[in-house]
Amino acid sequence: MKAIKFFIVALLVAPLAFTACKKSGPAEAVVTVIDSTGKRISGAIVVLRQDSVTNPTNNVQASVNQQQTTDAAGQAFFTFKPEAVFKC
């Protein structure tokens, strides 16, 4: 379970390292859940969550809290409003 949480957090943090400007349109995240043998897990509950965080640039409070169940391919799909962290 800790490995799955780490994987989800890594997926959420990685795009921030490569994004510097506010984007238009919704952000999308696809999470694939696998077991220790690499088999995809269907029916797993995946929570995409970012606790309320205030953007230091514009003082906008961001909050994401969504839950999905993985499909037959072991994937959960999320769409949410992106927040810009850096000035352009």
N, CA and C of each residue as an Amber inpcrd file, in Angstrom:
protein
   264
   0.8090000  -1.1840000   0.0000000   0.0000000   0.0000000   0.0000000
   0.8630000   1.2630000   0.0000000   1.9750000   1.2440000   0.7590000
   2.8720000   2.3920000   0.7900000   3.4640000   2.6410000  -0.5880000
   3.7580000   1.5580000  -1.3120000   4.3350000   1.7050000  -2.6530000
   3.3480000   2.3680000  -3.5930000   2.0680000   2.0290000  -3.4720000
   1.0490000   2.6330000  -4.3330000   0.9170000   4.1160000  -4.0180000
   0.9010000   4.4750000  -2.7360000   0.8030000   5.8830000  -2.3550000
   2.0060000   6.6580000  -2.8710000   3.2040000   6.0860000  -2.7420000
   4.4090000   6.7430000  -3.2420000   4.3170000   6.9490000  -4.7460000
   3.8600000   5.9460000  -5.4660000   3.7320000   6.0160000  -6.9180000
   2.7680000   7.1320000  -7.3100000   1.6410000   7.2330000  -6.6170000
   0.6580000   8.2700000  -6.9240000   1.2350000   9.6540000  -6.6460000
   1.9080000   9.8090000  -5.5190000   2.5230000  11.0970000  -5.1950000
   3.5740000  11.4520000  -6.2380000   4.3690000  10.4770000  -6.6610000
   5.3940000  10.7230000  -7.6740000   4.7560000  11.1800000  -8.9830000
   3.6350000  10.5820000  -9.3420000   2.9410000  10.9870000 -10.5650000
   2.4400000  12.4240000 -10.4780000   2.0250000  12.8310000  -9.3020000
   1.5180000  14.1850000  -9.1310000   2.6320000  15.2220000  -9.0820000
   3.7690000  14.8680000  -8.5210000   4.8640000  15.8140000  -8.3590000
   5.6940000  15.9510000  -9.6370000   5.8650000  14.8920000 -10.3770000
   6.7180000  14.9180000 -11.5740000   6.3280000  15.9970000 -12.5740000
   5.0550000  16.1670000 -12.9010000   4.7140000  17.2180000 -13.8660000
   5.0770000  18.6170000 -13.3820000   5.0650000  18.8600000 -12.0800000
   5.4110000  20.1710000 -11.5550000   6.8730000  20.5180000 -11.8150000
   7.7150000  19.5180000 -11.8730000   9.1370000  19.7530000 -12.1170000
   9.3950000  20.2340000 -13.5360000   8.4840000  19.9630000 -14.4550000
   8.6790000  20.3100000 -15.8540000   7.7130000  21.3860000 -16.3500000
   6.8920000  21.9340000 -15.4700000   5.9030000  22.9220000 -15.8500000
   6.2080000  24.2260000 -15.1430000   6.2540000  25.3020000 -15.8860000
   6.5690000  26.5760000 -15.2680000   5.4850000  27.6260000 -15.4730000
   4.5720000  27.4380000 -16.3930000   3.5770000  28.4540000 -16.7030000
   2.1760000  27.8800000 -16.6220000   1.2360000  28.7760000 -16.3630000
  -0.1640000  28.3690000 -16.2750000  -0.6290000  27.8620000 -17.6320000
  -1.3070000  26.7400000 -17.6350000  -1.8110000  26.1290000 -18.8530000
  -3.3170000  26.3260000 -18.9300000  -3.8410000  26.3560000 -20.1390000
  -5.2920000  26.4310000 -20.2870000  -5.8530000  25.0210000 -20.3920000
  -7.0950000  24.8630000 -20.0030000  -7.7430000  23.5660000 -20.0870000
  -7.4760000  22.7250000 -18.8650000  -8.1810000  21.6170000 -18.7540000
  -8.0370000  20.7660000 -17.5680000  -6.7570000  19.9310000 -17.5980000
  -6.2840000  19.5940000 -16.4170000  -5.1560000  18.6680000 -16.2880000
  -5.7330000  17.2570000 -16.1890000  -4.9840000  16.2970000 -16.6470000
  -5.4290000  14.9130000 -16.6130000  -4.3690000  14.0500000 -15.9530000
  -4.8270000  13.0660000 -15.2000000  -3.9230000  12.1060000 -14.5770000
  -4.4770000  10.7080000 -14.8160000  -3.6040000   9.8050000 -15.2150000
  -3.9690000   8.4010000 -15.3750000  -3.0820000   7.6070000 -14.4230000
  -3.7030000   6.8830000 -13.5100000  -2.9690000   6.0850000 -12.5230000
  -3.1980000   4.6160000 -12.8420000  -2.1150000   3.8610000 -12.9750000
  -2.2040000   2.4220000 -13.2060000  -1.7680000   1.7050000 -11.9370000
  -2.6260000   0.8170000 -11.4380000  -2.3340000   0.0840000 -10.2050000
  -1.8900000  -1.3250000 -10.5790000  -0.7020000  -1.7070000 -10.0780000
  -0.1680000  -3.0410000 -10.3310000   0.2190000  -3.6880000  -9.0090000
   0.2270000  -5.0230000  -8.9930000   0.6670000  -5.7200000  -7.7880000
   2.1740000  -5.9750000  -7.8770000   2.7100000  -6.6940000  -6.9240000
   4.1580000  -6.9050000  -6.8600000   4.6920000  -7.7500000  -8.0160000
   3.8110000  -8.4500000  -8.7260000   4.2570000  -9.2450000  -9.8760000
   4.0830000  -8.5020000 -11.1980000   3.5490000  -7.2790000 -11.1260000
   3.3500000  -6.4860000 -12.3340000   1.9670000  -6.6480000 -12.9510000
   1.1140000  -7.4340000 -12.3320000  -0.2400000  -7.6360000 -12.8410000
  -1.0950000  -6.4200000 -12.4990000  -1.8520000  -5.9330000 -13.4800000
  -2.7330000  -4.7940000 -13.2610000  -3.9290000  -5.2150000 -12.4120000
  -4.3340000  -4.3350000 -11.5120000  -5.4000000  -4.6270000 -10.5610000
  -6.6600000  -3.8430000 -10.9290000  -7.7280000  -4.5550000 -11.2490000
  -9.0030000  -3.8870000 -11.5100000  -9.7890000  -3.8080000 -10.2060000
 -10.6380000  -2.7950000 -10.0950000 -11.4750000  -2.6370000  -8.9160000
 -10.7890000  -2.0080000  -7.7200000  -9.5650000  -1.5150000  -7.8890000
  -8.8580000  -0.8590000  -6.7840000  -9.3480000   0.5820000  -6.6590000
  -9.4850000   1.0540000  -5.4490000  -9.8940000   2.4360000  -5.2150000
  -8.6420000   3.3030000  -5.1670000  -8.6290000   4.3440000  -5.9970000
  -7.4910000   5.2610000  -6.0820000  -7.9770000   6.6440000  -5.6680000
  -7.2600000   7.2670000  -4.7480000  -7.6120000   8.6090000  -4.2940000
  -6.5380000   9.5810000  -4.7760000  -6.9730000  10.6020000  -5.4910000
  -6.0920000  11.6790000  -5.9380000  -6.3700000  12.8510000  -5.0160000
  -5.3690000  13.2310000  -4.2320000  -5.6230000  14.2370000  -3.2130000
  -4.4460000  15.1780000  -3.0570000  -4.7710000  16.4370000  -3.0020000
  -3.8130000  17.4640000  -2.6290000  -4.5090000  18.2770000  -1.5510000
  -3.9700000  18.2450000  -0.3730000  -4.5720000  19.0370000   0.6940000
  -4.5080000  20.5040000   0.3000000  -5.3840000  21.2650000   0.8630000
  -5.4390000  22.6870000   0.5410000  -4.0630000  23.3250000   0.6730000
  -3.6300000  23.9210000  -0.4170000  -2.3340000  24.5780000  -0.4790000
  -2.5600000  25.9610000  -1.0640000  -1.9310000  26.9690000  -0.5140000
  -2.0620000  28.3160000  -1.0370000  -0.8730000  28.6190000  -1.9250000
  -1.1520000  29.0200000  -3.1550000  -0.1230000  29.3900000  -4.1080000
   0.5470000  30.6710000  -3.6150000   1.8710000  30.6660000  -3.4040000
   2.5480000  31.8500000  -2.8770000   2.5820000  33.0220000  -3.8580000
   2.3640000  32.7570000  -5.1470000   2.4120000  33.8090000  -6.1530000
   1.1260000  34.6220000  -6.2070000  -0.0270000  33.9220000  -6.1800000
  -1.2960000  34.6280000  -6.3550000  -2.2840000  34.4000000  -5.2060000
  -1.8580000  33.7080000  -4.1530000  -2.6750000  33.4280000  -2.9720000
  -3.9620000  32.6610000  -3.2730000  -3.9940000  31.9180000  -4.3750000
  -5.1400000  31.0830000  -4.7030000  -4.9980000  29.7670000  -3.9590000
  -6.0840000  29.3120000  -3.3480000  -6.0410000  28.0650000  -2.6040000
  -6.4500000  26.9200000  -3.5280000  -5.5710000  25.9460000  -3.6910000
  -5.8180000  24.7920000  -4.5520000  -6.2180000  23.6070000  -3.6860000
  -7.1770000  22.8570000  -4.1830000  -7.5990000  21.6760000  -3.4410000
  -8.1110000  20.6360000  -4.4290000  -7.5280000  19.4540000  -4.4070000
  -7.9650000  18.3490000  -5.2520000  -8.2480000  17.1670000  -4.3380000
  -9.4200000  16.5830000  -4.4760000  -9.7700000  15.3980000  -3.7040000
 -10.7840000  14.6010000  -4.5200000 -10.2930000  13.6260000  -5.2620000
 -11.1450000  12.8130000  -6.1190000 -10.8610000  11.3400000  -5.8670000
 -11.8630000  10.5180000  -6.1030000 -11.7210000   9.0720000  -5.9340000
 -12.2940000   8.3760000  -7.1570000 -11.5610000   7.3920000  -7.6730000
 -12.0010000   6.5870000  -8.8140000 -11.6730000   5.1220000  -8.5180000
 -12.3510000   4.2340000  -9.2210000 -12.0710000   2.8060000  -9.1390000
 -11.4120000   2.3920000 -10.4460000 -10.3520000   1.5880000 -10.3610000
  -9.6470000   1.1840000 -11.5730000 -10.5270000   0.3170000 -12.4580000
 -10.3140000   0.4710000 -13.7590000 -11.0780000  -0.2930000 -14.7410000
 -10.4470000  -1.6720000 -14.9540000 -10.9120000  -2.3850000 -15.9830000
 -10.4030000  -3.7300000 -16.2610000  -8.9080000  -3.7360000 -16.5790000
  -8.3840000  -2.5940000 -17.0540000  -6.9570000  -2.4730000 -17.3640000
  -6.1560000  -1.9700000 -16.1680000  -6.8180000  -1.8400000 -15.0090000
  -6.1140000  -1.3910000 -13.8120000  -5.8370000   0.0970000 -13.7820000
  -6.5920000   0.8820000 -14.5610000  -6.3400000   2.3160000 -14.6430000
  -7.5020000   3.1350000 -14.0870000  -7.1460000   4.2450000 -13.4520000
  -8.1150000   5.2270000 -12.9710000  -7.7870000   6.5490000 -13.6490000
  -8.8070000   7.2440000 -14.1090000  -8.6320000   8.4860000 -14.8580000
  -9.1950000   9.6640000 -14.0640000  -8.4140000  10.7500000 -13.9990000
  -8.8140000  11.9460000 -13.2620000  -8.6510000  13.1720000 -14.1540000
  -9.5500000  14.1350000 -13.9860000  -9.4560000  15.4280000 -14.6520000
  -9.6660000  16.4950000 -13.5840000  -8.8060000  17.5210000 -13.5940000
  -8.9170000  18.5700000 -12.5870000  -8.3170000  19.8590000 -13.1250000
  -8.6420000  20.9690000 -12.4930000  -8.1310000  22.2740000 -12.8970000
  -6.6710000  22.4110000 -12.4560000  -5.7690000  22.7330000 -13.3870000
  -4.3590000  22.9040000 -13.0020000  -4.1440000  24.2460000 -12.3120000
  -3.1440000  24.3050000 -11.4800000  -2.7660000  25.5460000 -10.8130000
  -1.3550000  25.9270000 -11.2340000  -1.1290000  27.1940000 -11.5380000
   0.2020000  27.6740000 -11.8910000   0.9380000  28.0130000 -10.5970000
   2.1580000  27.5520000 -10.4800000   2.9510000  27.7980000  -9.2870000
   4.0240000  28.8480000  -9.5380000   4.5600000  28.8780000 -10.7390000
   5.6570000  29.7940000 -11.0710000   5.1590000  30.9440000 -11.9210000
   5.8310000  32.0910000 -11.8180000   5.5100000  33.2210000 -12.6740000
   6.1200000  32.9950000 -14.0500000   5.4670000  33.5090000 -15.0710000
   5.9950000  33.4000000 -16.4480000   6.3960000  34.7600000 -16.9520000
